[in-house]
Amino acid sequence: MSDVTDVTDVAQDQLRSFVERIERLEEEKKTIADDIKDVYAEAKGNGFDTKVLRKVISLRKQDVNERQEQEAILDLYLQALGMAPSLSDA
């Protein structure tokens, strides 16, 4: 019976450890998110368009080929909707 209790105690300790680590990381994530929000507010205060800035950050995360593929598809869709000049107009 003592072996079962030992195993249960170990499992409880592991579970508690995981929960506490996750809670700590969630708090760090919140702090970082607040810091990022502050940087965007600072950029906005200096006249930068934060919507565009967020798009730039998103694009920089992408692989060059992935970005080019998305841009090509976007151009195709815009042309199909008459929202961009067609290739023959260029």
C-alpha positions in Angstrom: 0.0 0.0 0.0 2.9 2.3 0.7 4.1 2.0 -2.9 0.8 3.2 -4.2 0.9 6.2 -1.8 4.4 7.0 -2.9 3.3 6.9 -6.6 0.3 9.0 -5.9 2.4 11.6 -4.0 4.9 11.7 -6.9 2.1 12.2 -9.4 0.5 14.9 -7.3 3.9 16.7 -7.0 4.4 16.5 -10.7 1.0 17.8 -11.4 1.4 20.7 -9.0 4.8 21.4 -10.6 3.3 21.5 -14.1 0.4 23.7 -12.9 2.7 26.2 -11.2 5.1 26.3 -14.1 2.2 27.0 -16.5 0.8 29.7 -14.2 4.2 31.4 -14.0 4.6 31.3 -17.8 1.1 32.6 -18.3 2.0 35.6 -16.0 5.2 36.2 -18.0 3.1 36.0 -21.3 0.8 38.6 -19.9 3.7 40.9 -18.9 5.2 40.5 -22.4 1.8 41.2 -24.1 1.5 44.4 -22.0 5.0 45.4 -23.0 4.2 44.9 -26.7 1.0 46.9 -26.3 3.1 49.8 -24.8 5.5 49.7 -27.7 2.6 49.9 -30.2 1.2 52.9 -28.2 4.6 54.6 -28.3 4.9 54.0 -32.0 1.4 55.4 -32.5 2.4 58.4 -30.4 5.3 59.0 -32.8 2.9 59.0 -35.8 3.2 55.4 -37.0 0.2 53.5 -38.2 -0.1 50.6 -35.8 -2.3 48.6 -38.1 0.4 48.7 -40.8 3.1 48.1 -38.2 1.4 44.9 -37.1 1.2 43.8 -40.8 4.9 44.5 -41.2 5.7 42.4 -38.1 3.5 39.6 -39.4 5.2 39.7 -42.8 8.7 39.6 -41.3 7.7 36.3 -39.5 7.0 34.6 -42.8 9.4 32.8 -45.1 10.1 34.8 -48.3 8.6 32.2 -50.5 5.5 32.0 -48.4 5.1 35.7 -48.4 5.5 35.9 -52.2 3.0 33.1 -52.7 0.4 35.0 -50.5 1.0 38.3 -52.3 0.5 36.6 -55.7 -2.8 35.0 -54.5 -3.9 38.4 -53.0 -3.1 40.1 -56.3 -5.0 37.5 -58.2 -8.1 37.9 -56.0 -7.9 41.7 -56.2 -7.8 41.5 -60.0 -10.7 39.0 -60.1 -12.7 41.5 -58.0 -11.7 44.5 -60.2 -9.8 46.0 -57.3 -6.4 46.0 -58.9 -5.1 46.7 -62.4 -4.9 43.6 -64.6 -1.6 42.6 -66.0 -2.6 43.8 -69.4 -3.1 47.3 -68.0 0.5 47.5 -66.8 
